[in-house]
Amino acid sequence: MPETQDNVLMRFLNEKLVPFSTKVAQNQYIQAIGQGAMGLMAIILVGSIFNLLNTLPFEPYQALLASSGLGGVFTSIYNAAMNFMGLFMVASVARSAAKSFGHDELTIENMFLALMGYLILVPLVVNDAGDSLVNLNYLGSRGAFMAFIVALVTTKIHIAVVEAGITIKMPEGVPESVGKTFTAIIPAFFCALLFGAVRFAFSFTPYDNVIDAVYTLLQTPLAGLTGSLPGFIVIIIVAQLLWFVGVHGSYTVLPILFPIWFSYLPENMAAAAAGEAIPHIWNISMYDFACNGGCGCTLGLVIVMALFAKSQRYKQFSKLVLPCGIFNINEPVVFGMPLMYNFTFIIPFMVTPILSLLLAYAGIQTGLMPAPTGIIGISSMPIVAYGLMQGGWQIAAYQVVTTIMSAAIWFPFFKVADKQALAEEQNAEAAELAA
């Protein structure tokens, strides 16, 4: 008997896609990058809020900021949060990498070793007065990708030296904090030698320094792969397929993309603050737009469920999942309804995110809404509030329109499932009465 299309698809997903995605999600390097990136959410959110406060387009408010000096204070907070992203990133990833590789006891020392290694690579210029100066670009978005590399390399060196026992061991009775300081000396020496050698070697290249080389040869081409509509559609399809087979699609694809999206954020925020066009529109916000109300744009589904369910099963279930959907949390829907392995809902589950993405892209291209800044860490904010944070009322309005659109798409498919659930309940009730 020939295989059905469903069977062929499921065999491909279970035999090819799921094992690959599981390996990616469990990869220690990917985990270190993802967890390290998430560790910066507070700093990013604070910087974004003060950038928003500094750029509200209300003339009397702007005059107050200028006359009171608050504008300068808000700008300083924004600069501290955004213009040192490379430094924050190398420290955060180094910390999470030590944990990811099973050495929680090395986290603090590993952070400082990685910071040292990164700063060794940062080029300096000397002004006419003889002062050594640092270009902030190398501490911010331009060096973000290099920060991941330095953090991971430092961690591997640190752990290798410690596990090999090549450390300075203090006698018993010495406080643990002092002993750990001496333990890090030899790993610090190896890291300094390595990154010093890298700096020296790249001084003979056309790039002059390794940060510019990585930015030109690696960071920019990788950004180009996801910096287009077709590339983003592929990302969304892969994530949705993973969700469908019970794998957390967002947790699988996002850590891979975080290095690129973090490098966009300072430039996008600076453009927004200056009232200029956003240079990198294919940022995390575009992914969030395709997940309006959760992966699959399921806020529309739970609203339909709450308003139109006839069966007790879905009436009661909607009371549980609607509050979650408002905050873009839809694991209860995916795993509890369930949507995974449920071919009744596969069409809206796969199609609605792509249509949401296309609608956002069309709105940006036609000027109906601005490009989003790509603030990371606010994906759990309700629609409208999220849109206001990412660029203005037009994006908030787009989210409302998208939710209505997704509800319309989900409606006929839900009615099929609800009708079946209602029939099952009626049959069960009739059987109980007959007994």
N, C-alpha and C positions, 0 to 999 in steps of 0.2 A: 504494500500500500504506500503510495507516494506521500512524502511529508507535506503537511500544510505549510503555508507561508508563516503562520504563527509559530509552528514548531521550528522551522528553519531560523527564524529571527531569534527565538529564545535560546536555541542551541548556540548561535553565534554570540549572543550576549553573555551566556553563562560560561562558555568555553574560552572565549577570546577577551571580551571587554572587561568582565568582572575580575578575572585574575590579574590582568594588567593594571586596572585601576586600584586594586587592593595593594599591589606592590608599590604603586606610586604613593598611595595614601600612607602606607606604613614605612616608607623610606625615611631613614633618620635625618637625612639632609633636608628633605622636603618638610618634615615635621619641624625641624629647627628653624627654617625660614618662616614657615607659617606662624608658629608660636611666637617667634621673635617679632614678626610684623604686627601681630595682634597686641603685643605688649606695649606698642606705641599709641594705642587708640586714645588714651587720655590726653597725651600731648597734642596729637593731631586735632582732636575735637576742640580743645581749648584754643588752639591757634585759629581754627576755622570760625569759632564763635566770635573772637575778637576781630577777625577780618571782616565778618559780617557786620558787627557793630560799627566798624570804622567806615563802611562803605554804603550805609543806608542812604538812598537817594532822596533825602529830605533837606532842603536848603537851610531852614532854621537850625536843624539838628547838626548839620555840618558846620555851620557858623559857631555853634556852641562848642563843638569839639576843637575847632581852631582857636577860639578865644580862651578856652579854659586849659588848653594843653593836654586834654584827654586824648586827642587824636594821636599825639606823639607817644603817649603811654600805650595805647591800643596797638600802635604800629610796632613798638618795642616787644610787646608780648607776642604778636604775630611773628616777628622776625626770629625771636628766640625759639619758637616752636617749629618753624618751617625751614629756616635757612641753615639749620644744623642737623638736618635729617640724616645725613651720612654718618655723623658721629653717634646720634641716637641709635641708628640702625645697627651699626657694628657692635655696639655694647649690648643691645637687646638680643640680637641673634647669637652672639657669643655666649650670653647667659643661657638661652634656651638650648643651644647646641650642647653645652656641657651636660645639661639634664637629659637631652635626647640620647646622648651616647653613654648614659649611665654613671655620670660623675657629678652628682649634685654638690659634692663637697668642694668642687673647683670653680663654681659659678662666679664668685666675686673676683677671684684672681684672673679668671679667664676673660672677664669683661675688661679689666685694665690692660691685660696683655694685648687684646685685640685693638683697643683704643691706641695703644702705643704703636702697634704695627701699622694701623691705618694712617696715623699722623706722620710716620716715617715716610710714607709714600706721597704725602701731600706736598706739591711744589711750593716754593717760596719765591718771592720777588723782593728786591731791595730798592727802596725809593731813593730819591736824591739826598735825603738826610741820613741815609745809611740804615734805616729801619727795615727789618724783615717783615714782610706783609704776606697774608694768606688771602687768596681769592675765595670768597665765600662759596662760590659754585662748587669747589672741591670738597666742601664740608656739607653741601646740600645735595640737590637732586643729581648733579653730574656724577657724584661719587657713590650714589646709592647702590648700584650694582656691585661696585668694587667692595663696598662694605660687607655684602653677603660673602664674597669670596674670602676676604681677610678674616672674617669671623670664623668661618668653617675651617680654613687652613690653620689658624691659630689654635683652634680647639683640638684638631687632630695632632698637632705637634705637642701641645700641652699634655694631652692624655698619653701619647706615645712615650714621652719622656718620663712621666710619673709612673706608668705601668712598667717601664723598664727599670725602675728604681734608680734612675740617674738624677737624684735630688740630694740636696743638703739636708741631712737628718739631724735634728737637734736632740740632745739628751733628754731622758725622762725628767719630768718636773718643769720643763719649759712650757708656758701657757700655749694652748692650742693655736690661738690667734698669731702668736709669734712664730710658732713652728710652720704654719701654713705660709707665712710670708717668706720664709727661707726656702720652703719647698718650691716656690714659684720662680726663684732666682735663675736656675739653670734653664727651665723652659723659656723664660724671658730672654735669656742670652741667645738661645737658638732662634727665637722669633725675630729678635733684633737683627741677627746676622742675615737671616733669610730675606726679610723685607728691605734691609739695607742693600743687599746684593741686587734685589729686584730694582730698587730705585736707581742704583748705579748703572745697571745694564740698560734700562730704558732711557737713560740720559743720552745714549748714543743712537737712539732710534729717531725717526722723523716725528714721533709723537712727543718726545721729550720726557714724558712721564707715563707710568702704567695706568693711571686713572683715565687719561685721555685716550690711551690705546684701547682699554676695555670699553669705554663709552663709544668709541668709533667702530670697533670691530665686533663687539658683542651686544652691548646694550641697545644701540640704535637698530641693528638688523632684527633682533628679537622683538623689539617694539613694532617694527614694520610688519611682522607676521600676524600680529593681532590688531594692528592699526587700520583695519578695513572692515567694511560690512560683511563680506564673505567670511573673513577670519572669525569674526564675532559669532556669526551664525553657526559655524562649526563648533565653537566653544559651547554655545547654548545647547546644540543637539547632543553633544557628548555628555554634558552635565545632566540633561533630561533623561537620556538613556540609562545613565547610572542610577538616577533616582528611581526609574521605573523598575530596575532589577534589585532595589533595596539597598543600594550603596549611596552614601551621602555625596551627591554629585558636587555640591558647592565646596565641601571640605576637600574634595579631590582635585578640582581644577584651580581653585583660588590661590593656594600656596604657590603654585607654579607661576601665576600671573602677578602676585604681589610685588616682586622685585621691579617689574616694569611699571606697574601702577604707582608705586611709591615714588619712582623717579619723576612721574608726571606732576605729582601733587604740588610741589613748591612753585613750579612754573605756572600751573593753572591758577593757583591762588594769587600769585603776583599779577597775572593778567587781569583777574577779576577785580583785584584791588585798584588797578590802574584804569579800569573801565575798558580794557581791550578785549579782543576776541580770545576765547580759550584756545590755546595751541594744540592741546591733546584731547580731542573729544571722545576717543575710544578708551575711556577709563572705567573704573569700577562702577560708576553710576550707570553706564550703559548696560552693564550686567545686571545691576539692581532693577533697571527698568524692565528687563526681560523676566524679572522675578517679582513683579509688582504684587505685593500681598503674599509672597512666598513663591517657591519654584513652581512653574506651571501657571503663574498668575492666579493662584487658587483663592485669593480673596473674593474674586467674582463667584467662584463655586460655593464658598461657605455662605455668602450673602444670598445666593439663589436657594441654597439648602434651608437657610433660616426663614426665608419668605414663602417658599412654595412647597416644602416637603409635606407629603400626605402620610407617609409611613411614620410610625413611632420611632423606628430605628433612626431615621435621619433627622426627625424633629429633635430628639434628645441629643443626638450627636452634634447637631449644629450649635447647641448651647455651650458645648465644650470647646469647639474649635473656632467659633467666631471671635472671641477675645484674642485668641492666639493669632488668627489671621490678620487682625487689625495691626498687630505689631510684626507682621511679616514672618511669623513662625508657623510653618505648616507641616512639620514632622508628624503631628497627630493626624493630619489628613492623609499624608502619604502612607504612613504605616498603620493607621488605625481604621481608615475608611474601608479598605485600603485603596490607594491608587496604584501601588506597585503591583506588577504582574496582573493588572486589571485592564484587559483589552477593551472593555466598554468605554474607558476614558482615555485611551492612548492618543486618540486624535486631538482632543483639546489640550491634553497634557503636553504634547509635542508642538502643536501649531500655535497656541496662544502666546507663548513667550516670543516666538519669532515675529508674530504680528505686532506684539507690543514693542519689540526692538525696531521694526520697520516704521512704526508710527512715530517713535521718538526721533529716528533719523530723518524722516520726512519733515517733522516739525522743526528740527534744527536747520535743515537745508533750506526750508522756505522762510525761515526767520520768524515763525510763529512762536518759537520758544528758544531761549539761549542754550548753548551747550552747557552741560553740567560741569562743575569744577572737579568732581571726582573725590570728594571728601571720603576718607576711609573710616569705617567704624560706626556709621550711623544707619546701617541697613535695617535695624530693628525699629527705627522710628516709624510712626504711622504715616500713611500717605498724606499729602498736603504739607505736613510738618517737614517731611523729608525733602519735598520739592522746594520749599522755601529755603532750606539750608543749602541746597545744591545749586541754586541759581535764581530763584524768584517765583512769583505767583504763576507765571506761565507754565513752569514745570509742575507746580502743584495742580494746576488745571489739567495738564496732560495726564497726571496720575488718576484724577477723577474720571476722565474720559476713558482711559485704559481699563479702569475697574469696571465701568459700565459695559465696555466692549467685551471684556473677558466673561462677565456675567451672561451676556447674550450668547457667547460661544458655548459656555458650559451648560446653559439651560436645557437644550434638547437632550443632551447626553445624560444629564442628571435625571431628567424626567423618566427616561427609560429605566435607569437603576431604581428610582423611587417607586415606579409602577411595579417592578418586579418584587421589591421589598414589601410593598403593601399587599400584593397578592400572597406572598409567603406568610405574612402575618394573619391575613384573613383565613387562609387554609389551616394554619396552626390553630387559630381560634375555633374554626368549625370542627376540627378533629377533636379538640378538647371538649367541646360541647357534646359531640357525638359519643364520646367515651363516658 
